[in-house]
Amino acid sequence: MEPRPAAPGPCPGDSRVAEAAAAASPLHPAEARVEPGRRAPSVAAVLPAGGSGERMGVPTPKQFCPILERPLISYTLQALERVCWIKDIVVAVTGENMEAMKGIIQKYKHQRISLVEAGVTRHRSIFNGLRALAEDQPNSKLSKPEVVIIHDAVRPFVEEDVLFKVVTAAKEYGAAGAVRPLVSTVISPSADGHLDHSLERARHRASEMPQAFLFDVIYEAYQQCSDYDLEFGTECLQLALKYGHVNAKLVEGSPDLWKVTYKRDLYAAESIIKERISQHICIIMDTKEDENHVGHHLEEILKNELNHVEVTSGALCPAGRDLKQIILEQCYNYVCVNVMSSDFEETQRLLNMLEESNLSILYPVVVISVYFLDYKSVHFDQKVENLMQIREYAKEVRKRNILLCGLLIYYPQDEQKLQASLREGATIITTLIKERNSGLVGQLLIA
């Protein structure tokens, strides 16, 4: 689901790689094992982000297009930042977008980011990023890495496992890049527009990002390449081969390495992000309450019906250790079951914890405050009137990217009807989580 940052992963070349990689990646342990005592290489990343997005057909460069109200490039930076062993991330951005990029870094609290001015082409932008990392640059606060990752600013779904594999391969072979099977057959047309020949699809691969290089290999290749390469070239691996005589190791990448290129890709990216951050729901409930309380029945229904979703439980105890750990792991969906009273106190405590954590800076956080009403105990109209305060409170927390909804489950004593009400409530909860930013913020929903 990224969702949540992965636990800090293994550092390429570290003697602990074999055990850590076996748990964190699909690499076979034998493939991930390195000799004990080998020094982990220093790693940096360069992101060319100077494109104009002409193919997208929108006035805003695609790397700055919003997804869930957040610029696309911010998602890519987050994916790299959560990898603890990437020391520096250099972003090449045009002069006219420099201030906007600084604002993004500040707003979303990105770390380890340095900015350089982009060139007029992709290769020139990458070259500028490499220059910033080279030791021969005066007044540079950056240090030259042993391995450098080159990645596109508009490929937001790169996982640590793929980054680890290309860096490890680059350390051994000098250069490495992620590849994917071809989706369509590549054909070569003749000068008059007829088929000349086609390539056997099974024998070829599509070059993707990320790519990784020994820094000296790729930097020296850029220093030697021609103006024609800098103007019209696109493939960094080819430069390493042409000028560094290094045959890159090709690493199979994941399906999510696709590049946001066209306008429709923005909608696809949004769908993927929503799906990922909907894969974890935390249910907040006073665990000291009677186990037969109706709130526990709702919890069981959610766990049984959402087999593909991780459902965890926490309590708003004074220490709040369990809940704090869940927040630290970046869960973005909370169901606060008010079991003790009809007031808003439990939900307010949860909201205060979420605001203090700054969790909502990166993604919208969904909080669903659930209340139960036995139709024999309290008059329905009175209960609804007491809970209408949720609307005003929701307007306030929405400013901090927290989406608050109230759910009132009005149930009878009859067991069969109770289960029906709870299932309807569970359906509303899952719909709200999947449809975050759907305009339902602050509404009081009845099941």
Disulfide bonds with the S-S distance in Angstrom:
none
